[in-house]
Amino acid sequence: MGRGFVAAVFCLLLLSGKAVAGWYHVENYEGFIGPNPVHLSLQTYGSFGSGINVEGSYFYDARQVPIAIYGKVDGSRLSFCEIADDKEFNQVLRVGSNKKPIDTKGCPFSLDRNENGVTGTWSKGADKYPVTLKKVASFDDNGEVKIDGIVEIPFWAQTALDRFAGVYADTSAGFCMTKLQVIKKRSGKVVQEIAFKDDDACSAGMLMTSIYLNVEKWVEGGKDVISVNFSGGGAGHTEDYAFSPKAKKYRKRK
């Protein structure tokens, strides 16, 4: 996805009154779905789109493939659906809709949340597994920033070989993403870190409604390109990094 689309989406959010400073509430968990180790991240809202008040991203440790999820939180009860394809992703998570309420009945995740974690079930068809997750990190920038643990955001963007995670921290200039990790799916290892030096304003990874959209992936001239979103200056701005096959790294475009 190109920068023009990012700006267009952000402008729509501004018009809807949703894109405002200080509104990220994120909790990260790790644990198991059945016998399989997983990491899961959730962002909750007062409301979003067609009744959605939680969005997230999770991955199985063995595969390192981010799976976008969305759903509803009602007190301690959580129900999540998994995004099936690009069409559903664009309709539900990029654009959203308030015309038709989202129905989470029959979705894979049915969970209960407490102060320490989440338990419940994941089911699809004949498959049903217990879910046991422990909260390992969180942050809330509504008002005074509250941070607990090391906050890593598993972005929805991915390539065939890599996924991307943002490390968020409180700095002297504010709270933002301080570095972006490129993680090889096959090994689960960090193969590159892109640091953001922002002396005047801490704005990396603070633009989009969904925190998981603050890094985007697109293709140009047969090369993978990632765009990092920055807040500030009205509709914000992006910095693009193209993958160099020769260097085997993402390099910032000038």
Long-range contacts (C-beta under 8 A, 24 or more apart in sequence): 1-216, 1-217, 1-218, 1-227, 2-218, 2-227, 3-227, 3-238, 3-240, 6-207, 6-208, 6-216, 6-227, 6-229, 6-238, 7-235, 7-236, 9-94, 9-95, 9-208, 10-207, 10-208, 10-235, 10-236, 11-235, 13-208, 13-209, 14-235, 18-48, 18-209, 19-207, 19-208, 19-209, 21-231, 22-141, 22-142, 22-143, 23-141, 23-142, 24-139, 24-140, 24-141, 24-142, 24-206, 24-211, 25-139, 25-140, 25-141, 25-142, 26-138, 26-139, 26-140, 26-151, 26-153, 26-211, 27-135, 27-137, 27-138, 28-135, 28-136, 28-137, 28-138, 28-149, 28-151, 28-152, 29-117, 29-118, 29-133, 29-134, 29-135, 29-136, 30-133, 30-134, 30-136, 31-117, 31-118, 31-131, 31-132, 31-133, 31-134, 32-130, 32-131, 32-132, 32-133, 33-60, 33-122, 33-129, 33-130, 33-131, 34-122, 34-129, 34-130, 36-60, 36-61, 36-62, 36-129, 37-61, 37-62, 38-133, 39-154, 40-118, 40-133, 41-152, 41-153, 41-154, 41-212, 42-78, 43-210, 43-211, 43-212, 44-73, 48-96, 48-209, 49-92, 49-96, 49-97, 49-98, 49-102, 50-96, 50-97, 50-98, 50-99, 50-100, 50-101, 50-102, 51-101, 51-102, 52-92, 52-96, 52-102, 54-78, 54-80, 55-93, 55-210, 55-212, 56-80, 56-212, 57-153, 57-154, 57-155, 57-156, 57-212, 58-154, 59-154, 59-163, 61-188, 63-185, 64-163, 64-183, 64-184, 64-185, 64-186, 64-188, 65-158, 65-163, 65-185, 66-154, 66-155, 66-156, 66-157, 66-158, 66-163, 68-93, 68-156, 68-212, 69-109, 70-102, 71-102, 71-104, 71-107, 71-109, 72-102, 72-104, 73-113, 76-112, 76-113, 76-114, 77-111, 77-112, 77-113, 78-109, 78-110, 78-111, 78-112, 78-113, 78-118, 78-120, 79-104, 79-105, 79-107, 79-109, 79-110, 79-111, 80-104, 80-107, 80-108, 80-109, 80-111, 81-107, 81-108, 81-109, 82-107, 82-108, 89-156, 93-156, 93-210, 93-213, 94-213, 139-168, 139-175, 141-175, 145-170, 145-174, 145-175, 147-175, 152-181, 153-177, 153-205, 153-211, 153-212, 153-214, 154-212, 155-212, 155-213, 155-214, 155-215, 156-210, 156-212, 156-213, 157-215, 157-216, 157-217, 157-226, 158-185, 158-217, 159-217, 159-224, 159-243, 161-185, 161-186, 162-191, 164-215, 164-217, 164-226, 166-204, 166-205, 166-214, 166-215, 168-205, 171-198, 171-202, 173-198, 173-199, 173-200, 173-201, 173-202, 174-201, 174-202, 174-203, 175-202, 175-206, 176-202, 176-203, 176-204, 176-205, 176-206, 177-204, 177-205, 177-206, 177-214, 177-228, 178-204, 180-205, 180-215, 180-228, 182-249, 182-250, 191-248, 192-249, 192-250, 194-228, 194-241, 194-250, 194-252, 196-228, 201-232, 203-230, 203-231, 203-232, 203-236, 204-228, 204-229, 204-230, 205-229, 205-230, 206-230, 206-231, 207-231, 207-236, 225-253, 226-250
